[in-house]
Amino acid sequence: GHGAAGPVLAVHGSTSTTLDFGTAMVGGGSICSATRYLVDGTKKRILNAGGRNWFHAHHGGRAGVAYYNGWATSSNNFVTPNTDWVLMCSDGASKVRLYTARGVLDNGNGNKRSSNGVTGLYINGGTGEKSDFAVAELITWDRPLSAVEMRTVLRGFAGRLLTASPPSMPSPPSMPPSMPPPLDPPSPPSPPPSTELNPVEASRSYSSVTSNDKPGEKNARSMLDSPQAWTARYARVGEWMQIDAGEEVMLGGVITQGRHDQDQWVTSYSVEASVSANGPFTLVGKFAGNSDRDTKELRMLNTPFRARYVRFIVESWKSKISMRAGLLVWYYLPPAPPFPPALPPSPPSPPSP
């Protein structure tokens, strides 16, 4: 239960239980955890710290949130119900990743925070805000984890906690000795897990912006679920928004929304992609856009495309050109290095005298 496929081995505690993890996170670092609120218990903080106003994954009945001397995520609840397991990683600053049914979600709000000054990591310690809790996984590092490392850890957590083991199958009857066993055709490889990627505002650029707002300001806030949108300065076909995925990925699809606070959205657009910010860009799809402010519309490419930079080019719109957007990606895995050549055979031993 609670989002898991079966029983979970975990430590449970009440508001009177305090766990002290010594010097973990002292001076900053990275943290990955699997924690949850107990159903009928007190729901405040679970993982918190001394020396800073700091919490990770839970606060005030909300699940999937983080505050490192300032909000590192939105303050809204991300996991429903809030008593489900929360699988979350962070570098203790600006990168926050949350495991969801759609894959690993970039949950950070783009603000640069810091865990410097943390004097200790606790469950139900540090402050008076305590919870009835369960913790199944907790790992810390004294360095920032990369986004790829966070995804690897979270998928490992999910494999242990959220995935049911397949039922055992009875053995097939033995074949007569004269009849060789049939050869099963090889199974096709499973596709890699997809991830909804919502890069921070600083990773986005535009052909034009109303009022010439800078990325992250007013009319230049195009992250999914942002309080506004990117709104182009000019009402013309060909206005564009470009997203930097941060690294080369296999682009599988795109996700769009309209403007949150106005009836403005893009009704059709094309998508071009490149491994370089300056191109050349390749057309990878033409899509219908949105029909309201906030519905997330997912559009899949016919064929995944290797890229880092993704450009949305406007073709038609409602009222004004306004868009919020993210990416659906598979992370590119480089080929394994070739095996070294075999050593030449040793020369024969000289004959005995």
Beta strands, then each sheet from edge to edge (+ up, - down):
strand 1: 11-13
strand 2: 19-20
strand 3: 30-37
strand 4: 47-50
strand 5: 54-59
strand 6: 62-68
strand 7: 86-90
strand 8: 96-100
strand 9: 103-106
strand 10: 120-123
strand 11: 133-141
strand 12: 195-197
strand 13: 204-206
strand 14: 230-231
strand 15: 240-257
strand 16: 265-274
strand 17: 282-288
strand 18: 297-318
strand 19: 322-331
sheet 1: 1+ 11- 3+ 7- 8+ 9-
sheet 2: 2+ 10- 4+ 5- 6+
sheet 3: 12+ 19- 14+
sheet 4: 12+ 19- 15+ 13-
sheet 5: 12+ 19- 15+ 18- 16+ 17-
end
